[in-house]
Amino acid sequence: MDHFQLRNGELYAEDVPVERIARAVGTPVYVYSRATLERHARVFREGLSDVAHKHLAFAVKSNPNLAVLGVLKRQGYGADVVSEGEMKRALTAGMPAEDIVFSGVGKSRRELAAALEAGIGQFNLESEEEGVELAEIAAAQGRTASAALRVNPDVDAGTHAKISTGKADNKFGVAYHQAGAIYRRLSGLEGLAMRGLAVHIGSQITNLDPSRAAFTKMGELMRALRAEGCTVTHMDLGGGLGVPYRAGERLPGPQEYGAMIADVTSGWDAVLMFEPGRVITGNSGVLVTEVIRVKPGVTAPFVVIDAAMNDLARPALYDAWHDFMAVQPTGERMSAHIVGPICESSDTFATNRDIDTVKAGDLAVFRTAGAYGATMANTYNSRALVPEVMVDGDKWAVVAERIEPETIFAAERVPDWLQ
Ligand code: LLP
């Protein structure tokens, strides 16, 4: 359930007509709904109501906008960050350092040091080498870093290959069969307080069986470590819960996910940590675009829109589906290819799609664009960086300005010897 609904034949974001925002800010533009963000944050937490001790860390990578982070902070969420930049965003949004988890396969020395200085609550280590380095830096600073070891359980999440992270050949975590020995060695290092295990097998997960299998393996590892006298008080179960991208699609939601977690983890006696991203932000945002023109094609017309793969990369990268709807639908339908203006064929959002009939000048949206949308935008073809708007009831505001090409190339320099 989201707050982008038709009222009297026109699409609204909460109580604001989408057209009003598009005419004021221009297109393309992302529009987020505060009520939807809050609802999803609440529903995810409620799904885990049977988990006694939990820590919710919003995956900043899914939508790092400061206004979005502020909403989630007020919902009691900490953050899962994967770079110094994301860490600074979470801190700037007011999230307490101790509620921040630092994940990521390639944390640099500099990032580790900065995160230690900031007092980050937990480091999710991706290798023994990273643990040794973190221990050294912490000891030199006279600090102790709380850490979890990310384990690769070799479980196929059944999602798109490019967003699958838990198979043996994926770069993430340490191999399951080596995890025990590494954990024991890291537990003995000065500067490091090993407190748990972490796992994350992929994103846009639509079947809970692989997660159940992975968490079951993690429970076995936890018990084996405890039996040897190691401390394991925290179990980070990652993020990954999928969202419906097509109207009417039924997927396991937070309720089913929570029931599975409660079942698998019963008797664990650990703080369970979660890193949800998409399930909170996905349906909280749309990308608004204007139709530039409709061009005849051989099999179907091309609807050429002013949003492109640089604004929303998911269809080009993962063949992802985003529902497309007119802001003022007439009730008529057409079959069309939806394409952006960028000069390559990967700038295609949909082929032979049954859509609302649109013509030049009409506004339309891609739905479920709140996660991995604006944050993956770039300026290819010297296009502007897409702006973002937050709606709250009948109020709305620009929460990220459009960054024009001139601003971007103002950072470029032509040395004397080229002039
Ligand atoms: N925790 C870790 C360690 C992760 O790597 C990720 C996502 C998450 C949590 C959050 O996962 P979520 O709940 O959002 O599924 N750009 C891709 C998705 C990449 C996900 C990367 N890791 C897309 O547009 O589908």
Boltz pocket constraint, residues with backbone or C-beta under 6 A from the ligand:
constraints:
  - pocket:
      binder: B
      contacts: [[A, 59], [A, 61], [A, 62], [A, 80], [A, 103], [A, 104], [A, 163], [A, 165], [A, 200], [A, 202], [A, 203], [A, 204], [A, 205], [A, 238], [A, 239], [A, 240], [A, 241], [A, 275], [A, 276], [A, 277], [A, 278], [A, 279], [A, 314], [A, 318], [A, 371], [A, 372]]
      max_distance: 6.0
